[in-house]
């Protein structure tokens, strides 16, 4: 894949759509109840996280569909579904919080994850930065998977 290659354009368009939808879905579509409770180690926490991930995934699917229609992209429905599923599962695991905290500790990032006051403003904490960076990394993977078989 080279710059100017139609496959590169498909990947770039999909990544842009997924990234924009992630920002909207993770910050505007997610409810306060979901944001506050999705990490709780209870069935309610799991349910709230699943609801957040469902609305986030719908937001991403809509963004991809709009971009595909507007730009004339031809996408493989299977590749798109697999990519959105990978992204949804990764997002759920990251947002359950305990796995992210364990990964941060294992990689020597526990002190960074603990920076800031999560009760005052979770946005801006070390944990939030680690959370978002992993989400964006998975968006990259999702865009690559989704671009399989796509044509500009």
C-alpha positions as CSV (number, residue, x, y, z in Angstrom):
1,X,0.0,0.0,0.0
2,X,1.5,3.3,-1.1
3,X,0.4,6.9,-0.9
4,X,-1.9,7.5,-3.9
5,X,-2.9,3.8,-3.8
6,X,-6.7,3.3,-3.6
7,X,-6.2,1.0,-0.7
8,X,-4.4,3.7,1.2
9,X,-7.2,6.1,0.5
10,X,-9.8,3.5,1.8
11,X,-7.8,3.0,5.0
12,X,-7.4,6.8,5.6
13,X,-11.1,7.5,5.0
14,X,-12.1,4.6,7.3
15,X,-9.7,5.6,10.1
16,X,-10.9,9.2,9.9
17,X,-14.5,8.1,10.1
18,X,-13.8,5.7,13.0
19,X,-11.8,8.3,14.9
20,X,-14.4,11.1,14.5
21,X,-17.2,8.7,15.5
22,X,-15.1,7.5,18.5
23,X,-14.8,11.0,19.8
24,X,-18.5,11.7,19.4
25,X,-19.7,8.4,20.7
26,X,-17.3,8.2,23.7
27,X,-18.0,11.8,24.8
28,X,-21.4,12.9,23.5
29,X,-23.4,9.8,22.9
30,X,-22.4,8.0,26.1
31,X,-24.7,8.8,29.0
32,X,-23.6,10.1,32.4
33,X,-24.9,6.9,34.0
34,X,-22.8,4.8,31.6
35,X,-19.7,6.9,32.1
36,X,-20.0,6.8,35.9
37,X,-21.0,3.2,36.3
38,X,-19.4,1.2,33.4
39,X,-16.3,0.2,35.4
40,X,-18.2,-1.1,38.5
41,X,-17.4,-4.7,39.3
42,X,-21.0,-5.6,39.2
43,X,-23.6,-6.9,36.7
44,X,-25.0,-3.3,36.6
45,X,-21.5,-2.1,35.6
46,X,-21.2,-4.7,32.9
47,X,-24.7,-3.8,31.6
48,X,-23.9,-0.1,31.5
49,X,-20.6,-0.8,29.7
50,X,-22.4,-3.0,27.2
51,X,-24.9,-0.3,26.6
52,X,-22.2,2.3,26.0
53,X,-20.3,0.0,23.6
54,X,-23.5,-0.7,21.7
55,X,-24.3,3.0,21.2
56,X,-20.6,3.7,20.4
57,X,-20.5,0.9,17.8
58,X,-23.7,2.2,16.2
59,X,-22.2,5.6,16.0
60,X,-19.1,4.2,14.3
61,X,-21.1,2.1,11.9
62,X,-23.2,5.1,10.9
63,X,-20.1,7.2,10.4
64,X,-18.5,4.5,8.2
65,X,-21.7,4.2,6.2
66,X,-21.9,7.9,5.6
67,X,-18.3,8.2,4.5
68,X,-18.7,5.1,2.3
69,X,-21.7,6.5,0.6
70,X,-20.3,10.1,0.3
71,X,-17.0,8.9,-1.2
72,X,-18.2,5.9,-3.2
73,X,-16.2,3.4,-1.1
74,X,-17.1,-0.2,-1.7
75,X,-16.6,-2.1,1.5
76,X,-16.7,-5.8,2.4
77,X,-19.7,-6.2,4.8
78,X,-17.8,-9.1,6.5
79,X,-14.6,-7.1,6.9
80,X,-16.6,-4.1,8.3
81,X,-18.5,-6.3,10.7
82,X,-15.4,-8.1,11.9
83,X,-13.6,-4.7,12.4
84,X,-16.5,-3.2,14.3
85,X,-16.7,-6.4,16.5
86,X,-13.0,-6.2,17.3
87,X,-13.3,-2.6,18.2
88,X,-16.4,-3.2,20.3
89,X,-14.8,-6.0,22.3
90,X,-11.6,-4.1,22.9
91,X,-13.5,-1.0,23.9
92,X,-15.6,-3.0,26.4
93,X,-12.5,-4.6,28.0
94,X,-10.7,-1.3,28.2
95,X,-13.7,0.5,29.7
96,X,-14.3,-2.1,32.4
97,X,-11.3,-0.3,34.0
98,X,-9.8,-3.2,36.0
99,X,-8.1,-4.7,32.9
100,X,-6.6,-1.3,32.0
101,X,-5.3,-0.8,35.5
102,X,-3.8,-4.3,35.6
103,X,-2.1,-3.7,32.2
104,X,-0.8,-0.3,33.4
105,X,0.6,-1.9,36.5
106,X,2.2,-4.7,34.5
107,X,3.9,-2.2,32.1
108,X,5.1,0.1,34.9
109,X,2.5,2.8,34.1
110,X,0.5,2.5,37.4
111,X,1.9,5.9,38.7
112,X,1.0,7.6,35.4
113,X,-2.5,6.0,35.5
114,X,-3.0,7.4,39.0
115,X,-2.3,11.0,38.0
116,X,-5.1,13.4,38.5
117,X,-8.3,13.4,40.5
118,X,-10.8,11.0,38.8
119,X,-13.6,12.1,41.1
120,X,-13.2,15.7,40.0
121,X,-12.6,15.2,36.3
122,X,-11.8,11.8,34.8
123,X,-10.8,13.6,31.6
124,X,-7.2,14.7,32.0
125,X,-6.2,11.9,34.3
126,X,-3.4,9.4,33.5
127,X,-6.0,6.6,33.4
128,X,-8.0,8.6,30.8
129,X,-5.0,9.2,28.6
130,X,-4.1,5.5,28.7
131,X,-7.7,4.5,28.0
132,X,-8.0,6.8,25.0
133,X,-4.6,5.9,23.6
134,X,-5.6,2.2,23.6
135,X,-8.9,3.0,22.0
136,X,-7.2,4.9,19.2
137,X,-4.7,2.0,18.7
138,X,-7.6,-0.4,18.3
139,X,-9.2,2.1,15.8
140,X,-6.1,1.7,13.7
141,X,-6.5,-2.1,13.7
142,X,-10.2,-1.8,13.0
143,X,-9.5,0.5,10.0
144,X,-6.9,-1.9,8.6
145,X,-9.3,-4.9,9.0
146,X,-12.2,-2.9,7.5
147,X,-10.2,-1.8,4.5
148,X,-9.6,-5.4,3.4
149,X,-11.3,-5.8,0.1
150,X,-12.4,-2.2,0.0
151,X,-11.9,-0.1,-3.2
152,X,-12.1,3.6,-3.7
